[in-house]
């Protein structure tokens, strides 16, 4: 991110990201087991946990939707600070298990999906993701 802020990944922001991932990412990519996030050196780092390998098209589709979410967030930040131009830097990494003791926070998983669906969209519990 080019504009200075306290932290991009505070609890309020994380909850907002969870809602966006609940709506757009989780239903579209059933092969994802969980998604983790951390902020390091001014950059958001996503770790996508999946046991199955995916082709390049699937990863490109995921990257496209993630980029759309972050661009939406950049625009929201710009509206809060007229005249600013925010840029959220991020990378997506993936593997079969989340790196331990690296400061990642759970962004989305089946557990969080069920918790959010129960509160926000109970009908989605019946149809799944």
C-alpha positions as CSV (number, residue, x, y, z in Angstrom):
1,X,0.0,0.0,0.0
2,X,1.4,3.4,-0.9
3,X,-0.5,5.5,1.6
4,X,0.4,5.3,5.2
5,X,-2.1,3.9,7.7
6,X,-2.0,2.3,11.0
7,X,-2.6,-1.2,9.7
8,X,-4.6,-2.4,6.7
9,X,-5.5,-5.6,8.3
10,X,-7.2,-4.5,11.5
11,X,-10.2,-6.5,12.9
12,X,-12.8,-4.3,11.1
13,X,-11.0,-4.7,7.7
14,X,-10.6,-8.4,8.2
15,X,-14.4,-8.8,8.9
16,X,-15.1,-6.8,5.7
17,X,-12.7,-9.0,3.7
18,X,-14.4,-12.1,5.1
19,X,-17.8,-10.9,3.9
20,X,-16.4,-10.3,0.4
21,X,-14.7,-13.7,0.3
22,X,-17.9,-15.3,1.7
23,X,-19.9,-13.8,-1.2
24,X,-17.5,-14.0,-4.1
25,X,-14.5,-16.2,-3.6
26,X,-15.8,-19.1,-1.5
27,X,-18.7,-20.2,-3.7
28,X,-16.7,-19.9,-6.9
29,X,-13.7,-22.0,-5.9
30,X,-14.8,-25.2,-4.2
31,X,-11.3,-26.6,-4.4
32,X,-10.1,-24.1,-1.8
33,X,-9.9,-25.6,1.7
34,X,-9.1,-22.4,3.5
35,X,-7.7,-18.9,2.9
36,X,-5.3,-17.2,5.3
37,X,-4.0,-13.6,5.3
38,X,-1.3,-11.5,6.9
39,X,0.2,-8.1,6.4
40,X,4.0,-8.0,6.0
41,X,6.1,-5.1,4.9
42,X,3.1,-3.1,3.7
43,X,1.9,-6.0,1.6
44,X,-1.1,-8.3,2.0
45,X,-0.1,-11.9,1.7
46,X,-2.7,-14.5,1.0
47,X,-2.1,-18.2,1.5
48,X,-4.6,-20.5,-0.2
49,X,-4.6,-24.0,1.3
50,X,-5.6,-26.7,-1.2
51,X,-4.7,-30.3,-1.4
52,X,-5.4,-30.6,-5.1
53,X,-3.3,-29.0,-7.8
54,X,-5.1,-26.5,-10.0
55,X,-4.4,-25.4,-13.6
56,X,-3.3,-22.0,-14.5
57,X,-6.8,-20.9,-15.6
58,X,-8.2,-21.6,-12.1
59,X,-5.3,-19.6,-10.5
60,X,-5.8,-16.7,-13.0
61,X,-9.6,-16.7,-12.2
62,X,-8.8,-16.5,-8.5
63,X,-6.3,-13.8,-9.0
64,X,-8.8,-11.8,-11.0
65,X,-11.5,-11.9,-8.3
66,X,-9.0,-11.1,-5.5
67,X,-7.7,-8.1,-7.5
68,X,-11.3,-6.9,-8.0
69,X,-11.9,-7.1,-4.2
70,X,-8.7,-5.1,-3.5
71,X,-9.5,-2.5,-6.2
72,X,-12.9,-2.1,-4.6
73,X,-11.2,-1.6,-1.2
74,X,-8.8,0.9,-2.7
75,X,-11.7,3.0,-4.1
76,X,-13.4,2.9,-0.7
77,X,-10.2,4.2,0.9
78,X,-9.9,6.9,-1.7
79,X,-13.5,8.1,-1.0
80,X,-12.6,8.4,2.7
81,X,-9.6,10.5,1.9
82,X,-10.4,12.6,-1.2
83,X,-7.4,13.4,-3.3
84,X,-5.6,10.2,-2.2
85,X,-4.6,7.3,-4.4
86,X,-4.4,4.0,-2.5
87,X,-2.7,0.9,-3.9
88,X,-3.0,-2.4,-2.1
89,X,-0.1,-4.6,-2.8
90,X,-0.6,-8.3,-2.4
91,X,0.6,-11.7,-3.4
92,X,-1.1,-15.1,-3.4
93,X,0.8,-18.2,-2.3
94,X,-0.6,-21.7,-2.1
95,X,0.1,-25.1,-0.7
96,X,-1.3,-28.1,1.2
97,X,-0.8,-26.6,4.6
98,X,-0.5,-23.1,6.1
99,X,3.0,-22.1,7.2
100,X,3.0,-22.3,11.0
101,X,4.0,-19.3,13.2
102,X,4.0,-16.9,10.4
103,X,1.3,-14.5,11.6
104,X,-1.4,-15.6,9.2
105,X,-5.0,-15.0,10.2
106,X,-7.9,-17.1,9.0
107,X,-9.8,-15.3,6.2
108,X,-12.1,-18.0,5.1
109,X,-12.7,-21.7,5.8
110,X,-15.7,-24.1,6.0
111,X,-15.9,-23.2,9.7
112,X,-16.1,-19.5,9.0
113,X,-18.5,-20.0,6.0
114,X,-20.9,-21.9,8.3
115,X,-20.7,-19.3,11.0
116,X,-21.4,-16.4,8.5
117,X,-24.0,-18.3,6.6
118,X,-25.9,-19.1,9.8
119,X,-26.0,-15.4,10.7
120,X,-26.3,-13.8,7.2
121,X,-27.7,-16.3,4.7
122,X,-29.2,-19.5,6.3
123,X,-30.3,-20.8,2.9
124,X,-26.7,-21.1,1.9
125,X,-26.2,-23.7,4.6
126,X,-28.6,-26.0,2.8
127,X,-26.9,-25.6,-0.6
128,X,-23.4,-25.3,0.7
129,X,-20.8,-22.9,-0.4
